Amino acid sequence: MKIGRFKAGERTIFGLIRGREIVPLKETRVSELMESITPTDEVLSFRDVKFLSPTRPTKIVAVGLNYKAHAEEMGKPLPEEPLLFMKPSTAVIANKMRIVLPQMSERVDYEGELAIVIGKRCRKVSPEEAKDYILGYSCFNDVTARDLQQKDVQYTRAKSFDTFAPYGPWLVTDIDPMNLKIVTRVNGEVKQEGNTADMIFSPFELVSFISQVMTLLPGDVIATGTPPGVGPLSAGDRVEIEIEGIGTLINYVVAEE
């Protein structure tokens, strides 16, 4: 099922998405969604609400070079274990919001990725246990200031600007993440085309590995790496991340004022 988070008047709600209608849920916390999903009798249309990011993560843990072909295009050796970096929660934006190109960077790239959404507190779990801690999956754009990444060597500045973590438009709870087509389009032109089957480390291996390092909390996001074909964005662009069985995350690109 598809679950989104919305602003409806003064309320912030979770809701089931059925076509272009939303059925608000009684649950108000991510952890509650792991226990039960209780629809109300209310029905809203898309025009009645504002889309928010599916959750408010305390952190985004991202994985670098998790597709062989992407590692090759970046001229990097294949990792022997997951390469982790962080994006701050302040970078998160929702569907249809604007990616802002910072004046500090001369090249900002798109990176279409599958997002894992954690549903309950997760610490030191095995790959076999991992799915019991996952609420669902969503679309993610790991926006990157490529010139700053190459200059700094480590990834923090390049990945952390405000608006550099588009996430949405909703999450899907009942999907197998092991064989999903991922397509990135810029202004309607296909730029990336990959499949999660090509990941070096599976979503369940990633949850397990990361949970050995840090405690994952309800609503946290793991960005699982990008297929080959990354490239630059320009002001005025429309960028779409489409994942089979989930949907399409759409964002617009503007220059920093």
Steps between C-alpha positions, in 0.01 A plus 500: 500500500600862444529724807572871478539787743304815430402842624121528501402841630662530841544122534801286412373153415600162366265370234438204274520591133228353282518635149492877543324484835644486851345321795643650820626254762448505873871431553715811542846349557719289274544237772122464524482417131711190565239377747173584327352704218153632580319702232249765604170567324636822348601526134712782355612573146854590398392862451390518863848431640865595476743212453767469768796262509369153597674525839713749691828311535740574781773409250555376147766232469615479141703232327766580241604289203238229552465429127798356315441710188480821703828421677656448158370831363641679806836325460478341846576142608208284613450528876561192713236620747236774477642851467290720730452874523232722653259764380336728758127509560504869402574398140164320462238637264179344374349427160457803270731716714806687370861388497713811552838516324743658750728779385788313662485224237547505124365150439206335676399148395188286530523145640182293489477242779272260684433617857447259789273644770557365850187427703629423849813530710766286336831399657731208416259298289588227252418520128228240560345717773531827308164486320322499837635853559413647160176692463532540124686639201497831318680705235804709587725746317849516653575847362875558502730798446741295291777757480504539879496123549811468285667793673426389857556124454250426780133557418348715775491843336412371154200303625360723773368823352139588576266336240758231410283209623176486300298206634153371407237534373382224739619164626387152402483232767432181305768480234803279441800737467728247333401551134367851438570714196631851576483778240618860532375758251601862457254706298344176379827349373618174655836551670524193727348157456587223745360224717534428870598145406837649405578623851824371650343495848128425526258719697489240779878479518516880520253522789692233687842656436392852594327376815832360621636856488212717617146471629243563230182671619145500367481716189872487424596453135768291335586613146626184333730633228453609141528324162735639232418809300533779755524847354450872560188701572432856387258767615164445333533121485229255604649182644302179551598184688266214408516161669295206383212421734551816706444813292676814382674768706495834317705807587585828334844661492566867574810712553576636844399862529 
